[in-house]
């Protein structure tokens, strides 16, 4: 005895709403740790969730995905400082 089955496809129209997502701007940062060899790093928010960063070291050609309140140096874990910050506001720790 052989059973035959037949599957019919049926299309159903549904509305799809795609919310516009603005592209996060990449900002230039530097590591304040004088012992760290990282020169200039770039970071941008990579998710609709807060505190998810993509940090890139262009000189090394490497990127790191991290979850943190502020982007940090992937080499020494110091909090990164924007390259456009006023230099007078930056307090570097003494070694």
C-alpha positions in Angstrom: 0.0 0.0 0.0 1.4 3.4 -1.0 0.2 6.7 0.5 0.5 9.8 -1.6 0.5 13.3 -0.1 0.2 16.6 -1.8 1.4 19.9 -0.3 -0.1 23.1 -1.6 1.6 26.4 -1.1 -0.5 29.4 -0.2 0.8 32.9 0.0 -0.5 35.2 2.7 0.1 39.0 2.5 1.5 40.4 5.7 2.6 43.9 6.5 6.3 44.3 7.5 7.5 47.3 9.3 11.2 48.0 9.2 12.3 50.7 11.5 15.0 53.0 10.2 18.3 52.7 12.0 20.8 55.4 11.9 24.3 54.4 11.2 26.6 54.9 14.2 29.4 57.4 13.6 32.9 56.2 14.2 34.9 58.3 16.6 38.6 58.5 17.1 40.0 57.7 20.5 43.4 57.3 22.2 44.6 55.3 25.1 45.7 57.5 28.1 48.0 54.8 29.5 51.6 55.8 28.7 52.8 52.2 29.0 50.3 51.0 26.3 51.6 50.8 22.8 48.1 51.6 21.3 48.3 54.8 19.3 44.9 55.8 17.8 41.9 53.6 18.0 38.4 54.1 16.6 35.1 52.9 18.2 31.5 53.0 17.3 28.3 51.6 18.8 27.4 48.4 17.0 24.0 47.4 18.3 20.6 48.8 19.2 21.5 47.6 22.7 23.3 50.1 24.7 27.0 49.6 25.7 28.0 47.4 22.8 31.2 48.7 21.0 33.3 47.8 18.1 36.9 49.0 18.8 39.3 49.0 15.9 43.1 49.4 15.9 43.8 50.3 12.2 47.6 49.9 12.7 47.2 46.3 13.7 44.2 45.6 11.4 42.2 44.1 14.3 38.8 44.8 15.8 37.3 43.8 19.1 33.6 43.6 20.1 33.0 44.6 23.7 30.2 45.3 26.2 31.1 48.2 28.4 29.7 51.5 29.5 32.5 53.3 27.6 34.9 51.9 25.1 38.2 50.7 26.6 41.6 49.9 25.2 41.7 46.2 24.0 45.4 46.1 24.9 45.5 47.4 28.5 41.7 47.9 29.4 42.1 51.7 30.1 39.0 53.8 29.4 39.6 55.4 26.0 39.4 59.2 25.6 38.1 60.9 22.5 40.7 62.5 20.3 38.7 65.7 20.2 38.5 66.1 24.0 40.0 69.2 25.6 43.5 68.2 26.8 43.0 70.2 30.0 40.2 67.9 31.1 42.4 64.8 30.9 44.0 63.6 34.1 46.6 60.9 33.5 47.5 58.6 36.4 51.1 58.8 37.6 53.1 55.6 37.2 
